[in-house]
């Protein structure tokens, strides 16, 4: 994962543990949030090292899990669980009644909680701050909103060397260096490293036809001989943008437009072939392939793209709800085949979106119309209405024939199919993950493009398993066959449901209907796994909540399921993640809390001893300034715990007590709850946010509760909210309040 470098994470993301991104709301308020983020997002950190910010689609926040089945009306019959019905009058009245019940439960819970004897510590103390005194400065709301308390972070754009060398990274705009440089991470630890940095761009400015440009996005070719440059970038939706693209030839410095004879063509997407000799791009919703070995030859792959048909890029709903990115184009490993998504929106209704702070058309309003918003109409499928119809097309760059689909006879029908993920598994085979519309049934289709055959090889019906939904993993990793290393067949590593928890499994061969080896198991869950696969040593790296639902640690396990071991210190409560180099020999390990965050570059067990970094690693970011701020401000005392609320239900909570908490008197209480499906607000991440401000400066007790429906506690905890959003959460909050408030005997355990 590559994040924005040399900037502080946006102010609007200051409360990273309590994201509340409902898709409809995000569409309307996305521009407003961008405006709020700008002052902090552009602030420089002053680091001497600036690491490349790669494709924006890699920068999305993966915690937005509100999708599919969670937002639908409850089914009335078994058959209706498979489709949506229009809302009738009785159902509308029932929903209004349910909302009234939820509000009443919330009000009762709040009264119980505030009226209780809350002058005690309800969990084992785990202070985020030092012992605070009255002579320290309080936290202000302006600080929270401006990003003053947002930790600085670095990221690394790992790249594979043309010769297979591991540990190479891109640096952009580093002080005292050329603008774009390929560098060996080993050089950060020792001056004895003989691998010299390789310059791809000397200056941040290039010229074409007398006009000077500065790239707002760039991507080197896999052979590092060319660089794809995007200028005049204009944002569309959360992840997507349009831009004008150029190709820089590194050796000669020559620059040419990606679209021949049109240096002003505004493209929706562009990317390299794995063989570096071609690029694909999408223009006006049509897909093109340009060869760089055949002059300026461009092959138009599709011709009917437009407002109703999208090729190679997602429409709004697929970008926001399904792919969580701007790309719907995938090259095969040998560069021969190009797969891309075709989206048919002819049956989807339009929806007006009003823009108050910006004007997508770029046109100024007429005199007197400044106070009126600009309205933009998009295709927006509401529950029960028509969805886009999608399928995957393939294009053979060798034959240059027409693009073709390879349907599987046992796949979902057109009106009940969501294409959630595609992974090339070799030069001519691909795995396509599909779900039904309500998201409780997943089928994995194995496509052989050369033979033009397709069939379902893995089928998971969550409705039959536990009545829940399926969280489709988009981090599936291909594991090619290698007889010398004991791998007889091609395979892949994926996240599956195992005994009620999300775990890692190894499938081999590709058509295996069940996991060949369960790599992990137990009453804990993997998170965005696998993080990396070391093919040379048959090792898989992943992040998991094995120690506690509120923690994250980095682990490794072998492909046969043996030797599971931690890479981070599991004897301390912590929240980590990691970004691995292309061959997994190095990693940027990020510690996110509960103490002040820091980041280190380390060697992994995959790195040979003679080719490793120092044992302690290399400190990349220590957030020294942030640590000094915490020492000079009056921070609340933070306590984390688990509480049984009855009927075998346990919820996690965080309690923030005022710096000068007096247990002999009563304090006002603020209860904070989000509980979006799969999300987490209660973790061991460092966070100084609005809740911290209320506790520090206003003297409140602030309690955050993760009710049922939240993540990392298994499906039994997560799926009860299906068809009951808001009802289950209110019940759990009332149960927590009744036990944490008036009961003096409650003795919850720390997570």
Phi, psi and omega per residue, in radians:
X1 nan 2.255 -3.129
X2 -1.979 2.140 -3.100
X3 -1.879 2.985 3.079
X4 -1.056 2.287 -3.141
X5 -1.831 2.784 3.062
X6 1.019 0.416 3.014
X7 -2.426 2.688 3.016
X8 -1.398 2.476 3.086
X9 -0.982 2.486 -2.965
X10 -0.936 2.610 -3.123
X11 -1.066 -0.619 -3.125
X12 -1.191 -0.236 3.107
X13 -1.709 0.261 -3.101
X14 -1.028 -0.628 3.074
X15 -1.699 1.387 -3.014
X16 -1.337 -0.241 -3.109
X17 -1.647 0.031 -3.090
X18 -2.390 0.847 3.133
X19 -1.192 2.470 3.110
X20 -2.350 1.350 -3.017
X21 -1.838 1.573 3.012
X22 -1.498 2.321 -2.931
X23 -1.033 -0.786 -3.121
X24 -1.111 -0.755 3.122
X25 -1.111 -0.720 -3.106
X26 -1.110 -0.583 3.130
X27 -1.130 -0.766 -3.073
X28 -1.281 -0.686 -3.010
X29 -1.805 0.114 -3.090
X30 -0.997 -0.779 -3.107
X31 -1.172 -0.649 3.112
X32 -1.096 -0.735 3.132
X33 -1.132 -0.678 3.115
X34 -1.038 -0.759 -3.134
X35 -1.092 -0.640 3.134
X36 -1.220 -0.512 -3.084
X37 -1.392 -0.429 -2.934
X38 -0.973 -0.834 -3.067
X39 -1.023 -0.673 -3.133
X40 -1.439 -0.668 -3.098
X41 -1.085 -0.393 -3.134
X42 -1.691 0.016 -3.080
X43 -1.303 2.331 3.114
X44 -1.429 2.570 -3.108
X45 -1.636 -0.275 3.127
X46 1.450 0.172 3.134
X47 -1.269 2.611 3.110
X48 -1.404 -0.232 3.133
X49 -2.058 2.242 3.105
X50 -2.119 2.185 -3.026
X51 -1.852 2.514 -2.955
X52 -1.039 2.339 2.978
X53 -1.565 1.961 -3.100
X54 -1.500 -2.834 -3.029
X55 -0.869 2.331 -3.103
X56 -1.019 -0.475 -3.087
X57 -1.165 -0.313 3.079
X58 -1.411 -0.136 -3.023
X59 -1.692 0.070 -3.072
X60 -1.236 2.706 3.099
X61 -1.486 2.134 -3.051
X62 -1.428 0.125 -3.077
X63 -1.569 0.033 3.137
X64 -1.486 1.563 -3.026
X65 -1.843 0.224 -3.137
X66 -1.482 1.821 -3.094
X67 -2.732 2.933 2.956
X68 0.914 -2.041 -2.930
X69 -1.189 -0.307 -3.031
X70 -1.264 -0.467 -3.011
X71 -1.755 0.166 -3.088
X72 -1.612 2.809 3.024
X73 -1.265 2.629 -3.094
X74 -1.175 2.583 3.122
X75 -1.296 2.640 3.105
X76 -1.702 -0.645 3.098
X77 -2.234 2.998 3.126
X78 -1.087 -0.703 -3.138
X79 -1.105 -0.613 -3.079
X80 -1.325 -0.138 3.021
X81 -1.192 -0.298 -3.101
X82 -1.712 -0.030 3.130
X83 -2.681 2.970 -3.138
X84 -1.900 2.504 3.067
X85 -1.967 2.594 3.042
X86 -1.068 2.615 -3.084
X87 -1.333 2.125 3.076
X88 -1.597 3.125 -3.027
X89 -1.160 -0.721 -3.121
X90 -1.126 -0.693 3.120
X91 -1.132 -0.694 3.112
X92 -1.074 -0.738 3.105
X93 -1.132 -0.663 3.120
X94 -1.104 -0.701 3.130
X95 -1.139 -0.740 3.112
X96 -1.058 -0.718 3.107
X97 -1.120 -0.705 3.126
X98 -1.098 -0.715 3.104
X99 -1.071 -0.704 3.123
X100 -1.111 -0.709 3.110
X101 -1.115 -0.777 3.136
X102 -1.041 -0.778 3.141
X103 -1.104 -0.708 3.134
X104 -1.113 -0.760 3.105
X105 -1.074 -0.739 3.130
X106 -1.086 -0.741 -3.129
X107 -1.135 -0.723 3.104
X108 -1.091 -0.769 -3.139
X109 -1.061 -0.736 -3.121
X110 -1.128 -0.746 3.133
X111 -1.107 -0.789 3.122
X112 -1.048 -0.734 -3.061
X113 -1.193 -0.790 -3.091
X114 -1.241 -0.610 -3.078
X115 -1.390 -0.204 -3.097
X116 -1.289 2.928 3.102
X117 -1.388 1.474 -3.001
X118 -1.719 0.409 3.120
X119 -1.585 0.780 -3.136
X120 -2.492 2.911 3.070
X121 -1.549 2.115 -3.056
X122 -1.596 0.028 3.080
X123 -2.662 2.951 3.086
X124 -1.072 2.380 -3.036
X125 -1.245 2.326 3.057
X126 -2.444 1.495 -3.006
X127 -1.305 2.337 3.041
X128 -1.403 -0.460 -3.043
X129 -1.943 3.053 2.975
X130 -1.301 3.035 3.046
X131 -1.151 2.084 -3.025
X132 -1.616 2.626 3.115
X133 -2.310 2.944 -3.058
X134 -1.235 -0.255 -3.107
X135 -1.493 0.028 3.115
X136 -1.633 2.661 -3.064
X137 -1.257 2.481 3.062
X138 -1.347 2.798 3.026
X139 -1.374 2.352 -3.136
X140 -1.858 2.742 3.119
X141 -1.149 -0.643 3.109
X142 -1.049 -0.685 3.114
X143 -1.073 -0.784 -3.114
X144 -1.112 -0.779 -3.077
X145 -1.281 -0.457 -3.085
X146 -1.534 -0.109 -3.111
X147 1.517 0.215 3.140
X148 -0.991 -0.586 -3.090
X149 -1.765 0.166 3.138
X150 -1.421 2.164 3.129
X151 -1.097 2.509 3.013
X152 -1.409 2.591 3.129
X153 -2.492 2.670 3.059
X154 -1.979 2.789 3.028
X155 -2.456 2.806 -3.115
X156 -2.191 2.295 3.005
X157 -1.638 1.600 3.136
X158 -1.241 2.461 3.075
X159 -2.355 2.710 3.082
X160 -1.558 2.329 3.058
X161 -1.217 2.590 3.120
X162 -0.970 -0.485 3.118
X163 -1.652 0.184 3.131
X164 1.503 0.074 -3.104
X165 -1.137 2.338 3.138
X166 -1.601 2.793 3.046
X167 1.530 0.274 3.104
X168 -1.626 2.529 -3.138
X169 -2.482 2.867 3.111
X170 -1.800 2.361 3.018
X171 -2.074 2.327 -3.111
X172 -2.148 2.103 3.037
X173 1.228 0.441 3.119
X174 -1.210 2.481 -3.106
X175 -1.070 2.290 3.096
X176 1.401 0.140 -3.127
X177 -2.243 2.911 3.019
X178 -1.085 2.855 -2.974
X179 -1.090 -0.850 -3.107
X180 -2.198 2.045 -2.995
X181 -2.315 2.434 2.956
X182 -1.666 2.160 -3.039
X183 -2.277 2.616 3.072
X184 -1.517 2.205 -3.089
X185 -1.090 -0.400 3.131
X186 -1.134 -0.454 -3.131
X187 -1.193 -0.312 3.101
X188 -1.250 -0.375 -3.087
X189 -1.812 -0.418 -3.054
X190 -2.581 2.336 3.087
X191 -1.324 -0.160 -3.099
X192 -1.385 -0.162 3.129
X193 -1.123 2.196 -3.042
X194 -1.510 -0.259 3.140
X195 -1.203 1.951 -3.101
X196 -1.457 2.585 3.073
X197 -1.025 2.526 3.141
X198 -1.928 2.106 -3.101
X199 -1.472 2.221 3.044
X200 -1.771 -0.586 3.064
X201 -2.459 2.206 3.138
X202 -1.375 -0.603 -3.054
X203 -2.205 2.691 3.098
X204 -1.355 -0.075 -3.113
X205 -2.100 2.353 3.027
X206 -2.234 2.843 -3.057
X207 -2.165 2.434 3.033
X208 -2.479 2.181 -3.130
X209 0.909 0.723 3.074
X210 1.403 -0.010 3.122
X211 -1.882 2.303 3.137
X212 -1.570 2.393 -3.123
X213 -2.267 2.664 3.009
X214 -2.211 2.212 -3.056
X215 -1.212 2.407 3.019
X216 -1.789 -0.108 3.078
X217 -2.788 2.513 3.105
X218 -2.652 2.757 -3.127
X219 -2.648 1.977 3.079
X220 -1.201 2.660 3.039
X221 -1.251 2.734 -3.131
X222 -0.993 -0.530 3.118
X223 -1.534 0.033 3.103
X224 1.083 0.342 3.130
X225 -1.606 -0.286 -3.100
X226 -2.476 2.817 3.102
X227 -2.340 2.254 3.046
X228 -1.523 2.167 -3.044
X229 -2.067 2.315 3.075
X230 -1.970 2.307 3.108
X231 -2.203 2.867 3.118
X232 0.916 0.892 -3.103
X233 -1.255 2.295 3.127
X234 -2.221 2.146 -3.064
X235 -1.236 2.461 3.033
X236 -1.811 -1.382 3.125
X237 -2.007 -2.636 -3.037
X238 -1.039 -0.772 -3.080
X239 -1.934 -0.476 -2.955
X240 -1.503 2.711 3.058
X241 -2.742 2.857 2.983
X242 -1.976 2.732 -3.137
X243 -2.830 2.923 3.028
X244 -1.747 2.273 -2.984
X245 -1.965 2.478 3.034
X246 -2.254 2.771 3.058
X247 -2.023 2.154 3.094
X248 -1.752 2.214 3.041
X249 -1.595 1.999 -2.955
X250 -1.075 -0.834 -3.029
X251 -1.108 -0.751 -3.068
X252 -1.666 -0.347 -3.056
X253 1.381 0.083 -3.117
X254 -1.257 2.445 3.124
X255 -2.105 2.389 3.084
X256 -2.435 2.631 3.092
X257 -1.190 2.535 3.106
X258 -1.108 -0.717 3.079
X259 -1.591 1.925 -3.077
X260 -0.988 2.435 3.070
X261 1.104 0.297 3.085
X262 -2.584 1.477 -3.085
X263 -1.411 0.121 3.080
X264 -2.056 0.161 -3.121
X265 -1.121 2.222 -3.124
X266 -1.726 2.001 -3.042
X267 -1.800 2.673 3.094
X268 -1.568 -0.429 -3.070
X269 -2.855 2.544 3.033
X270 -2.684 2.555 3.141
X271 -2.877 2.785 -3.061
X272 -1.418 2.576 2.853
X273 -1.262 2.585 3.119
X274 -1.020 -0.364 -3.129
X275 -1.630 0.019 3.041
X276 1.198 0.091 -3.094
X277 -1.823 0.112 -3.137
X278 -2.732 2.801 3.056
X279 -2.348 2.578 2.981
X280 -1.885 2.614 3.057
X281 -2.659 2.799 3.105
X282 -2.058 2.178 3.129
X283 -2.244 2.150 -3.132
X284 0.922 0.713 3.077
X285 1.210 0.248 3.026
X286 -1.970 2.610 -3.111
X287 -1.688 2.404 3.090
X288 -2.288 2.708 3.015
X289 -2.244 2.202 3.100
X290 -1.939 2.211 3.066
X291 -1.545 2.381 3.093
X292 -1.716 -0.061 3.115
X293 -1.765 -0.049 -3.098
X294 -2.223 0.967 3.133
X295 1.112 -2.223 -3.118
X296 -1.947 0.529 -3.075
X297 -1.191 2.254 3.089
X298 -2.140 2.248 3.096
X299 -1.811 2.094 3.070
X300 -1.437 2.086 -3.037
X301 -1.548 -0.667 3.107
X302 -2.217 2.780 -3.061
X303 -2.377 -0.069 -3.094
X304 -1.940 0.343 3.085
X305 -1.160 2.612 -3.123
X306 3.012 -2.726 -3.093
X307 -1.058 -0.490 -3.080
X308 -1.737 -0.382 -3.100
X309 -2.155 2.269 3.096
X310 -2.019 2.323 3.074
X311 -2.169 2.224 3.034
X312 1.389 -0.205 3.081
X313 -2.317 2.616 3.121
X314 -1.405 2.674 2.935
X315 -1.321 -3.081 -3.053
X316 -1.057 -0.817 -3.029
X317 -1.182 -0.614 3.100
X318 -1.260 -0.654 3.084
X319 -1.095 -0.761 -3.036
X320 -1.420 -0.751 -2.938
X321 -1.821 -0.398 -2.990
X322 -2.001 -1.102 -3.034
X323 -1.482 -0.363 -3.108
X324 0.908 0.722 -3.135
X325 -2.995 -3.141 -3.061
X326 -1.824 -0.006 -3.053
X327 -1.821 2.308 2.976
X328 -2.356 0.680 3.137
X329 -2.327 2.329 -3.066
X330 -2.434 2.148 3.091
X331 -1.512 2.511 2.982
X332 -1.287 2.827 -3.011
X333 -1.056 -0.613 -3.112
X334 -1.577 0.014 3.090
X335 1.348 0.129 -3.121
X336 -1.431 -0.733 -3.055
X337 -1.879 2.515 3.049
X338 -2.120 2.139 3.059
X339 -1.804 2.485 3.110
X340 -2.678 2.735 -3.096
X341 -1.531 2.372 2.982
X342 -1.896 2.180 -3.112
X343 -2.058 2.120 3.140
X344 -1.848 1.991 -3.080
X345 -1.911 0.319 -3.039
X346 -1.083 -0.505 -3.099
X347 -1.668 -0.009 -3.074
X348 -1.534 2.337 3.129
X349 -1.302 2.701 3.097
X350 -1.604 2.781 -3.111
X351 -2.460 2.320 -3.120
X352 -1.436 2.357 3.075
X353 -2.087 2.173 -3.137
X354 -1.654 2.313 3.118
X355 -1.899 2.095 -3.107
X356 -1.772 -0.523 -3.062
X357 -1.816 -0.189 3.129
X358 -2.568 2.938 3.136
X359 -2.279 1.768 -3.089
X360 -0.965 -0.498 -3.126
X361 -1.241 -0.357 -3.088
X362 1.390 0.046 -3.111
X363 -1.684 2.443 3.105
X364 -1.312 2.545 3.138
X365 -1.239 2.728 3.050
X366 -1.167 2.745 3.109
X367 -0.980 2.271 -3.132
X368 1.606 -0.199 -3.122
X369 -1.803 0.181 -3.063
X370 -1.089 -0.516 -3.083
X371 -1.454 -0.048 -3.112
X372 -1.757 2.476 -3.141
X373 -1.314 2.778 2.978
X374 -1.570 2.323 -3.073
X375 -1.807 2.322 3.105
X376 -2.167 2.342 -3.125
X377 -1.789 2.232 3.107
X378 -2.222 2.811 3.034
X379 -1.331 2.080 -3.019
X380 -2.391 1.784 -3.135
X381 -1.384 2.138 3.061
X382 -1.618 2.799 3.131
X383 -0.944 2.281 -3.140
X384 1.597 -0.297 3.124
X385 -1.638 3.121 -3.073
X386 -1.212 2.358 3.000
X387 -1.572 2.841 2.954
X388 -1.087 2.570 3.022
X389 -1.679 2.204 -3.044
X390 -2.223 2.626 2.943
X391 -2.674 2.937 -3.119
X392 -1.811 2.258 3.060
X393 -1.885 2.689 3.118
X394 -2.175 2.528 3.124
X395 -2.264 2.271 3.138
X396 -1.689 1.925 -3.100
X397 -1.245 -0.296 3.132
X398 -1.368 -0.810 -3.110
X399 -1.490 -0.428 3.141
X400 0.999 0.547 3.060
X401 -1.453 -2.930 3.139
X402 -1.271 2.608 3.052
X403 -1.150 2.597 -3.042
X404 -2.450 2.652 3.042
X405 -1.743 2.684 3.085
X406 -2.247 1.442 -3.068
X407 -1.300 2.590 3.024
X408 -1.724 2.331 -3.067
X409 -1.128 -0.453 -3.100
X410 -1.801 0.316 3.080
X411 -1.431 3.052 3.126
X412 -1.230 2.598 3.102
X413 -1.182 2.872 -3.045
X414 -0.967 -0.729 -3.044
X415 -1.458 0.058 -3.136
X416 -2.415 0.595 -3.060
X417 -2.168 2.239 2.980
X418 -2.023 2.119 3.051
X419 -1.551 1.925 -2.970
X420 -1.744 -0.423 -3.043
X421 -2.907 2.564 3.023
X422 -2.335 2.350 3.110
X423 -2.332 2.117 3.022
X424 -1.264 2.299 -3.141
X425 -2.125 1.223 -3.056
X426 1.933 -2.951 -3.041
X427 -1.371 -0.463 -3.028
X428 -2.391 0.209 3.115
X429 -2.201 2.557 -3.107
X430 -2.490 2.575 3.014
X431 -1.793 2.285 3.112
X432 -2.117 2.137 3.092
X433 -1.618 2.209 3.103
X434 -2.140 2.602 2.976
X435 -2.282 2.840 2.970
X436 -1.349 3.015 -2.999
X437 -1.127 -0.668 -3.110
X438 -1.419 -0.062 2.945
X439 1.346 0.365 3.132
X440 -1.928 0.163 -3.126
X441 -2.492 2.153 -3.129
X442 -2.098 2.382 3.038
X443 -2.204 2.295 3.088
X444 -1.781 2.114 -3.075
X445 -1.808 2.238 3.046
X446 -1.693 2.092 -3.095
X447 -1.927 2.252 2.987
X448 -1.827 1.833 -3.016
X449 -1.234 -0.633 -3.127
X450 -1.134 -0.744 -3.140
X451 -1.535 -0.170 -3.105
X452 0.981 0.872 3.077
X453 -2.180 2.691 3.121
X454 -2.673 2.452 3.065
X455 -2.713 2.690 3.110
X456 -1.297 2.229 -3.125
X457 -1.973 -0.306 3.139
X458 -2.512 2.214 -3.045
X459 -2.250 2.158 3.138
X460 -2.210 2.095 3.121
X461 -1.936 1.673 -3.111
X462 -1.179 -0.477 3.095
X463 -1.062 -0.675 3.122
X464 -1.358 -0.504 -3.102
X465 -1.288 -0.959 -3.066
X466 -2.614 0.133 3.129
X467 1.390 0.152 -3.093
X468 -1.700 -2.848 3.134
X469 -1.956 3.058 -3.136
X470 -1.995 2.218 3.001
X471 -1.602 1.822 -3.052
X472 -1.253 2.191 3.094
X473 -1.436 2.332 3.070
X474 -1.955 0.404 3.101
X475 -2.008 0.420 3.111
X476 -1.029 2.376 -3.065
X477 -2.062 2.270 3.098
X478 -1.352 2.366 3.108
X479 -2.149 1.743 -3.091
X480 -1.225 2.720 3.100
X481 -1.126 2.551 3.109
X482 -2.774 1.699 -3.080
X483 -1.015 -0.662 -3.110
X484 -1.115 -0.461 -3.125
X485 -1.847 0.276 3.034
X486 1.446 0.223 -3.131
X487 -1.864 1.751 -3.052
X488 -1.308 -0.513 -3.057
X489 -2.261 2.761 2.947
X490 -1.083 2.643 3.125
X491 -2.770 -2.958 3.113
X492 -2.736 2.743 3.082
X493 -1.922 2.311 -3.054
X494 -2.545 2.846 3.037
X495 -1.587 2.285 -3.115
X496 -2.318 2.890 3.017
X497 -1.447 2.175 -3.128
X498 -2.411 1.944 3.138
X499 0.923 0.672 3.045
X500 1.527 0.134 -3.140
X501 -2.368 2.735 3.093
X502 -1.450 2.125 -3.099
X503 -2.415 2.910 -3.123
X504 -1.567 2.415 3.111
X505 -2.363 2.625 3.098
X506 -1.935 2.136 3.109
X507 -1.863 2.195 3.057
X508 -2.771 2.218 0.051
X509 -1.269 -3.071 -3.058
X510 -1.096 -0.484 -3.106
X511 -1.604 0.246 3.103
X512 -1.089 2.265 -3.118
X513 -1.463 -0.308 3.111
X514 -2.360 2.760 3.134
X515 -1.002 2.401 3.038
X516 -1.310 -0.711 3.115
X517 -2.443 2.287 2.946
X518 -1.480 2.020 -3.085
X519 -1.383 -0.522 3.108
X520 -2.363 2.753 3.082
X521 -2.849 2.884 3.134
X522 2.171 3.085 -3.111
X523 -1.534 1.054 3.075
X524 -2.747 3.020 -3.030
X525 -2.342 2.596 2.995
X526 -1.432 2.724 -3.048
X527 -2.254 2.058 3.135
X528 0.858 0.955 -3.032
X529 -1.979 2.702 -0.024
X530 -1.365 2.682 3.077
X531 -1.422 -0.556 3.134
X532 -2.907 2.725 3.056
X533 -2.243 2.174 3.089
X534 -1.656 1.762 -3.072
X535 -1.232 -0.502 -3.118
X536 -1.202 -0.552 -3.066
X537 -2.046 0.202 3.131
X538 0.916 0.859 -3.061
X539 -2.212 2.461 3.138
X540 -2.073 2.320 3.093
X541 -1.879 2.502 -3.122
X542 -2.735 2.848 3.063
X543 -1.926 2.417 -3.066
X544 -2.621 2.838 3.096
X545 -1.748 0.736 -3.036
X546 -1.098 -0.641 -3.096
X547 -1.325 -0.649 -3.073
X548 -3.007 2.620 3.118
X549 -1.028 -0.422 -3.088
X550 -1.611 -0.025 -3.120
X551 -1.976 2.838 2.995
X552 -2.428 2.307 3.041
X553 -2.313 2.804 -3.109
X554 -1.747 2.359 -3.070
X555 -2.332 2.903 2.977
X556 -2.317 2.670 3.083
X557 -2.637 2.602 3.133
X558 -1.475 2.793 -3.057
X559 -1.132 -0.297 3.065
X560 -1.570 0.090 3.114
X561 1.533 0.058 -3.101
X562 -1.692 2.941 2.967
X563 1.017 0.837 3.044
X564 -1.332 2.137 -3.092
X565 -2.537 2.650 3.132
X566 -1.448 2.601 3.011
X567 -1.771 -0.253 3.116
X568 -2.013 2.858 -3.042
X569 -1.307 1.754 -3.089
X570 -1.407 -0.092 3.114
X571 -1.388 -0.042 3.079
X572 -2.199 2.499 3.097
X573 -1.129 2.187 -3.068
X574 -2.810 2.898 3.115
X575 -2.314 1.913 -3.082
X576 -2.073 2.775 2.758
X577 -2.529 3.084 -3.048
X578 -2.659 2.583 3.042
X579 -2.092 2.158 -2.998
X580 -1.811 2.600 3.055
X581 -1.186 2.971 -2.980
X582 -1.088 -0.549 3.095
X583 -1.850 0.179 3.038
X584 1.251 0.210 -3.129
X585 -1.358 -0.328 -3.116
X586 -2.387 2.743 -3.128
X587 -2.615 2.519 2.938
X588 -1.638 1.866 -3.100
X589 -1.691 2.126 -3.077
X590 -1.905 2.100 3.044
X591 -1.629 2.092 -3.040
X592 -1.813 -0.052 3.131
X593 2.643 3.095 0.210
X594 -1.399 -0.287 3.101
X595 -1.326 -3.112 -3.137
X596 -1.044 2.265 -3.076
X597 -1.096 2.642 3.017
X598 -2.629 2.898 -3.113
X599 -2.370 2.460 3.098
X600 -2.328 2.538 2.934
X601 -1.587 2.232 -3.098
X602 -2.334 2.778 2.947
X603 -1.527 2.546 3.130
X604 -1.780 2.992 3.056
X605 -1.013 -0.295 3.116
X606 -1.347 -0.246 -3.087
X607 -1.529 2.236 3.101
X608 -1.060 2.534 -3.102
X609 -0.956 -0.620 -3.106
X610 -1.364 -0.095 -3.051
X611 -2.227 0.636 -3.011
X612 -2.001 2.868 3.013
X613 -1.423 2.904 3.070
X614 -0.940 2.645 -3.058
X615 -0.976 -0.628 -3.126
X616 -1.384 -0.138 -3.099
X617 1.342 -2.973 -3.137
X618 -2.120 2.129 3.112
X619 -1.232 2.116 -3.132
X620 -1.708 -0.667 3.117
X621 -2.601 2.131 3.138
X622 -1.894 -0.097 -3.130
X623 0.885 0.778 -3.131
X624 -1.030 -0.702 3.132
X625 -1.119 -0.718 3.123
X626 -1.128 -0.688 3.111
X627 -1.082 -0.729 3.110
X628 -1.086 -0.651 3.118
X629 -1.142 -0.701 3.134
X630 -1.135 -0.547 -3.116
X631 -1.323 -0.346 -3.099
X632 -1.827 0.050 -3.137
X633 -2.094 2.668 3.133
X634 -1.471 1.676 -3.130
X635 -1.609 2.630 3.085
X636 -1.238 2.795 3.009
X637 -1.453 2.298 -3.056
X638 -1.913 2.293 3.104
X639 -2.205 2.390 3.109
X640 -2.134 2.527 -3.116
X641 -2.837 3.020 2.984
X642 -1.981 2.536 3.085
X643 -2.385 2.268 3.013
X644 -1.364 2.225 -3.108
X645 -2.003 0.229 3.087
X646 1.883 2.650 3.103
X647 1.003 0.597 3.100
X648 1.293 0.202 -3.121
X649 -1.636 2.250 3.102
X650 -2.158 2.383 3.113
X651 -2.160 2.611 3.059
X652 -1.593 2.619 3.115
X653 -2.533 2.725 2.955
X654 -2.164 2.293 3.089
X655 -2.029 2.241 3.051
X656 -1.946 2.057 3.121
X657 -1.776 2.554 3.126
X658 -0.984 2.662 -3.100
X659 -0.950 -0.697 -3.137
X660 -1.933 0.968 -3.105
X661 -1.079 2.292 3.127
X662 -1.978 1.873 -3.082
X663 -1.213 -0.142 -3.104
X664 -1.550 -0.142 3.134
X665 -2.235 2.828 -3.130
X666 -1.471 2.595 3.134
X667 -2.163 2.570 3.008
X668 -1.135 2.629 -3.050
X669 -2.138 2.348 3.011
X670 -2.030 2.146 3.110
X671 -1.777 2.207 -3.135
X672 -1.998 2.219 3.119
X673 -2.532 2.354 3.005
X674 -2.009 -1.137 3.016
X675 1.094 0.517 3.007
X676 -1.066 2.520 -3.085
X677 -0.925 2.154 3.115
X678 1.439 -0.127 -3.114
X679 -1.468 2.999 3.024
X680 -2.496 2.243 3.006
X681 -1.809 -0.429 -3.127
X682 -1.763 1.800 3.092
X683 -2.490 3.113 3.078
X684 -1.617 0.358 3.057
X685 -1.283 2.532 3.004
X686 -1.220 2.317 3.139
X687 -2.743 2.150 2.978
X688 -2.072 1.845 -2.953
X689 -2.342 -2.804 -3.111
X690 -1.071 -0.700 3.122
X691 -1.098 -0.644 3.087
X692 -1.131 -0.739 3.106
X693 -1.029 -0.783 -3.115
X694 -1.090 -0.719 3.139
X695 -1.249 -0.717 -3.053
X696 -1.289 -0.788 -2.972
X697 -1.776 -0.439 -3.082
X698 -1.842 -0.114 3.072
X699 1.359 0.327 3.130
X700 -1.471 2.698 2.786
X701 -1.523 2.192 -3.114
X702 -2.038 2.173 -3.090
X703 -2.123 2.249 3.061
X704 -1.952 2.308 -3.077
X705 -2.169 2.342 2.992
X706 -1.760 1.740 -3.135
X707 -1.370 -3.111 3.059
X708 -1.034 2.587 -3.049
X709 1.848 -0.370 -3.117
X710 -1.415 2.998 -2.947
X711 -1.596 2.974 2.969
X712 1.215 0.223 3.078
X713 -2.054 0.197 3.131
X714 1.635 2.872 -3.044
X715 -1.240 -0.523 3.113
X716 -1.054 -0.574 3.109
X717 -1.445 -0.480 -2.959
X718 -1.559 -0.725 -2.911
X719 -1.448 -0.227 3.139
X720 -1.029 -0.347 -3.117
X721 -1.358 -0.159 3.141
X722 -1.118 2.284 -3.054
X723 1.184 0.042 -3.099
X724 -2.385 0.638 -3.141
X725 -1.020 2.257 3.131
X726 1.612 -0.485 -3.124
X727 -1.387 -0.915 -3.117
X728 -1.121 -0.720 -3.123
X729 -1.084 -0.732 3.129
X730 -1.121 -0.694 3.098
X731 -1.064 -0.774 -3.117
X732 -1.188 -0.669 3.121
X733 -1.135 -0.703 3.094
X734 -1.125 -0.719 3.107
X735 -1.119 -0.715 3.101
X736 -1.112 -0.786 -3.094
X737 -1.107 -0.705 -3.098
X738 -1.179 -0.486 -3.140
X739 -1.599 -0.670 -3.113
X740 -1.353 -0.434 -3.087
X741 -1.479 -1.491 -2.984
X742 -1.300 -0.374 -3.058
X743 -1.395 2.036 3.138
X744 -1.434 -0.078 -3.048
X745 -1.778 -0.036 -3.129
X746 -1.047 2.330 -3.104
X747 -2.401 1.226 -3.125
X748 -1.199 2.716 3.121
X749 -1.744 2.669 3.115
X750 -1.332 2.435 3.124
X751 -1.222 nan nan
